[in-house]
Amino acid sequence: MSNKQQVNCIFAVHFDDIDDPRYKAITKIVMGGEMWTERNLVYAAHLDSRDELCAQIEKLEYKDDE
C-alpha cells in the first residue's frame, strides 16, 4: 500500500525577464507530461500583473458554478 497523497497547488512566481533561464527551466519542469497523472493539469498561464493573477484565480473559483 502506498502512503503517497495527492495535492493541488497554485504557484505564482515573478521574473522581470520572460527569457530568464530560471523561468524557462521552471516552466519546462512544471509543464512536463511526467509531472501530471490522469491529466490533472487544469490551468497554466503567463500573467503580467498581480491583478491579472487575482482575476484568474477568481474565475477558476467560480468556474464550477457555471
N, C-alpha and C positions, 0 to 999 in steps of 0.2 A: 504494500500500500504506500502510495506517495504522500508526502506531507507538504507538497507544494500547494500554494494558494494563488489564485489569480487576483489581479488588482488592476483597476482602471486609473490612469493618471493624466493630469494636464500639466505640461511643462511650458513655460514661457521663457525664452532666452533671447537676450538682446545683443546684437552685434552692430557696430557702426558701419560695417562694410559687408555687403552681401557676398563679396568674393573672399572674405576672411576664411583661411583654410580650416580653422576650427569649426566655423559654421557649416562648411561643406562636409567635414568629417562627421559632425553630429547628425546632419541630415541624412547622410549615407547610412549610418547605423540605424537611426530611427525608422527610416523608410524601407530598410532591407526586409525582404519577404520572410527571412528566417526569424524575424522578431515577432511575427504575428501568426497565431494559430487560429484556424477557423475564421479567417477574415475579420479579426477583432479590431483592426484599424478603421475607425469610423470617420475621422476628420483630421486633416492636416492642412495648415495654411501659413503663408508668409503674410504678416500684417505689418503695417507701417507705424502703428502707434498703440499705446495702451488703450486708448478709447476704442480703437478697432477691435482689440482683443476682448474687451469687456462686452462690446456689442455682439461679437461672435459667440461668446460664452452664453450670453442671454438667449440668443437664437437657439443654441443647442439645448438649453434647459427647457425651453418651451416647445421644442420640435415634436415631442411625444403628444402634446395637447392638440395638434392639428388633425 
